[in-house]
Amino acid sequence: GMMGGPPQGGFPGQGGYHGTFAAPSPAVNDPMWGYFTAIAGQDGEVDAEELQRCLTQSGFSGSYNPFSLETCRIMIAMLDRDMTGKMGFNEFKELFTALNGWKQNFMMFDQDRSGTMEPHELAQAITSMGYRLSPHAGNAIMKRYSKGGRIFFDDYVACCVKLRALTENFRKRDAMQQGTVNFQYDDFIMCTMAV
Amino acid sequence: GMMGGPPQGGFPGQGGYHGTFAAPSPAVNDPMWGYFTAIAGQDGEVDAEELQRCLTQSGFSGSYNPFSLETCRIMIAMLDRDMTGKMGFNEFKELFTALNGWKQNFMMFDQDRSGTMEPHELAQAITSMGYRLSPHAGNAIMKRYSKGGRIFFDDYVACCVKLRALTENFRKRDAMQQGTVNFQYDDFIMCTMAV
């Protein structure tokens, strides 16, 4: 049965898995689907604790320090459009795509693999991602995300996640793409407190 | 010398402290000044690591878990109007006043001293502080700051700090107190990324 014929029982677990638990869905053929379901558990969604465990166990951070729970919560909040505090499969994949991009970007600046970049490099990294910010805003961000004069990978990712989520929230309200939005207090608090 | 006469040498350290290290200043008479200078060290300002150490050593959290470094950074960011990433004496006192208020508020809801409150109690606590938010905004905040269906003291304080800082940033721009602000993208990012 290994040369292309129909599966004769398959390897342990697989037959039972497909037959008993999973409804047929296009996601089943996705290499990340098995990974996702293993992490998500019974409720089929990933919360911050599950995400932290998964990013730690998968070795995503490599030689960098693992992500703090706080950063994982920011990641979930960024993608959690239905505000359940959890992530479905599509959001999970979207997050990994973004994380891979940010990691590559970080490693470009962290040439000596110290696990940190210099604060002024954060401003460069943000610019290289296509954001156009004033030196004043860049300075505020540098101060907020540096520790002992350095930017650590975990904080860099938290910064990228927030910047992306806040920009997305702003753009959604800037229908005419004018670069200005008239915020009601309640809406301002909602879309800034959640990330 | 214990009955009201002039000090006859005083207890160890005091004379030398005033005479040698501290320049005369109104702050010297403040009971918190010695505490502040001991924490602030050479540069005379308190950064997030110093704040965390001080809040842990002073036992501020009591039976609650000590504050995470992340929450301490948010506290500094809230009060750091000159954006140096550090706090002077007046900001330090302002923070302690706010912290004491939040702690009392938290303990009112945490009657069983579990160190947590329920998510819906967070919405009540926010209302009792005078904020008027919609159920939708309250819900977003609850989701963001809860862990395993509970709100922990550390996260509660981080939430209070952010809400206060964001509201202050909004008010400053709402000159006519209309409840709406027209934000430029750059300004929006600066005043939301910094907290």
Interface residues (C-beta under 8 A of the other chain):
Chain A: A48 E49 S68 L69 E70 R73 A77 D80 M83 T84 G85 L133 S134 H136 A137 N139 A140 I141 K143 R144 S146 K147 G148 C159 K162 L163 L166 T167 F170 D174 G179 T180 V181 N182 F183 Q184 Y185 D186 D187 F188 I189 M190 T192 M193 A194 V195
Chain B: A48 E49 S68 L69 E70 R73 A77 D80 M83 T84 G85 L133 S134 H136 A137 N139 A140 I141 K143 R144 S146 K147 G148 C159 K162 L163 L166 T167 F170 D174 G179 T180 V181 N182 F183 Q184 Y185 D186 D187 F188 I189 M190 T192 M193 A194 V195
